[in-house]
Amino acid sequence: MRLFVALDVSAEIREQLVAFMAKSKQGAPGIRFVRPEGLHITLKFLGRTPACEIDEITSALDRICHPVFRLSVAETGFFPDRKRPRIFWAGIKDAGGSAVRLAANIDHACTLVGFAPEVNSWQPHITLARLGRKSSSFTARSQSPSFGMMMVTEFHLYESTLHPQGSIYRKIASFPLKP
C-alpha cells in the first residue's frame, strides 16, 4: 500500500480552486491538473507500506493531541522554482504555525513506528497541477488569488493508487483534533 497523511480541503475552498484551475487550463496544453476530488494538503508521505502495519500507524496517529485551528489558502507558485516548474500549487497561510506543528507531531508519531523522519522542512501547499518539461511558458500565468479560510478539525490516513489518469485516493482512517 502507498500511504500518506493529509488534511482535506473544505468544500468552499475546493470550489474556488476548481474554478481557478478551469481558468488556468485554457491554453495550457501538456499540464496535468489534479482532479477536484484529489485536492488535499499532505502532512506526511509514508510511501509503500505493508498492510499489516496499518493498525500500528493508526494507533500512533490516534494518540496525537492537537487543537482545532484555522488556515487560509492563498497565492500560487511552483516547485522547485519558477525557472524549472514541475508542480503548480496553491499556498497555505498558517499564521499561528498550527499546521506546521501538526505536521511535526505526525512526523514524530510516524517515526516512533519505524518511518524515517522528514529531513526537509515541510512546505504546506495544495498541488494543483503537474507540469511537463515543455510547460515553462505556464509560469507567466501565476497569480496571487485568495481561495478562502477553513477550520481544520481532523486529519486522515490515505491510500494512494497510481493510475495513468492520476492517483486515486482512498481514506483509510480519520483522526479528530483534540487539545
N, C-alpha and C positions, 0 to 999 in steps of 0.2 A: 504494500500500500504506500502511496505517496501522500504524505500528510503535511498540513500546516495549520497554524493557529491564527485566527483573524477576527476582525470586527466587521459586522455587517454595516452596510451603508443605509441610512434611513430612506424611506420611500420618497420623501420630498427632495432630498439631495440626489438620489438616483434619477429622479425625473429631470432635474436640472442638468445633470451630467449627460443623460441620454440626448436631451435637446442640443446641448453644446456639441456632442460628438456628431450628431446628424449634420450640423452646420459645418463642422470641421472636415467631414468626409468628402464634401463637394470639392472636386478637383484634386483629390489626394489618392491617386492610384498607388497600389503597392503597399498600402498601410493597412495593417490588420487591427481593426478596432475590437475591443473587448465587447462581448455580448452583455446586454444590460444585467442579466442575472449573474454575471461573473464579476461585477464590481464589488470590491471589498478592500479592507485595509489589513495587509499581512502584518502580524506581530512577530511571528517566528515560523520559519520554514524548517520542517523536520526532515523532509526528504523520504526516501524509501525506508519503510519501517515494517517489520513483521506484524501481522495482525494480532499475534499473541501478546504484543506489548501494549495494546490499546487500553486495557484495564489499568495498568500501571501509570500510563500517561494521564488518563482521565482522573485518576485518584490524585496525582500530583497537581494537576491544574485545578481540581476542585478545592484544594487547600489554600489557594491564593485568596488573600483578603485585600481588596482594593475598592475604594468608594466609587460611586457613580460620578461621572464627570461630563463636561461639555467639550465639544471640539467643533471647529468650523473647517469647511473645505473651501479653499480659495487659491487662486493663481494656478498656472500651469507651467510645466518645464520639461526638461529632457534629461535622461540618464544615457551615457555618462556625462554628456555636456551638449551644448548647442552645436558644437562643431562636428561631433560624431553621434548624432541622436540615434538611439536604439529603442528607448522607451519614452513615450509621451505620457505625462502624468498630471494629476491634479494634486495640489499640496494640502497638507493637513496643518492647521493652525491650532496649537495646543498651548495657550497662554500660561496655564498653570503647570505644565510639564506632566500632567497625569497620564497621558498616553505613553510617554517615554518611560515613566515609572512602571506602568502596567507591562509594557514590553520587556523591561528589565526583570520584573517579577516572573514573567512567563519563561524567559530565558533561564533564570536561576532554577525554577521548578523543573524544567526540562533537563538541565544539567544534572540535577540530583538523580534522574532516572537514566542517565547514560548518554545524553546528547551533548555534542560539543557546544561550548559557549560561543556566542557571537564574538567575532574578532573585530568587526567593523561597527561603527556607531549606526544605530537604527535611524533610517530616514523615512519618516511616515509619509505615505503617499497612496494614491489610488491609480493603478495602471489603467490608462485609457486606451492606449494603442501600442503596438509593436511596429517598429519601422524597419524596412529593409535597407540595405546599403545605398540604394538609389533614391532614398526618400529625403535627402538632406534639404531639398527646397521647402519641405514642410515646416522647417524651423521658423520661417518668416511669419507663420500663422499663429505663433504663440501669443497668448493674451494673458491678462490678469483678472479674470472674472471671479466673482464670489458665487459659490454654489449653495451656501446656507450653513446653518448650525444644527447640530444634533446632540441629543443626550446619549451617552454610552452607558448602558445598563447591564450588558453581558458581552462575553466573547465566546468564540466557538472553535471546536476542533473540526477540521475539514479533511476529506479525502479528495485528491485531485487525480483525475484520469485524463491522460493526454489523448487528444484526437486531432486529426488534420484540420478540422474546422475550429479548433480551440479547446481548451480544457473544460471538462465537466466537473463541477464541484458537488460533493455530497456532504451534508452536515452530519457528523458522527455524534457530537455531544455539544451541549451549551452549558455555560458557566455564568450564573448571575454574579454581578459585582456586589460586594458586601464590605462594609468598613471593618 
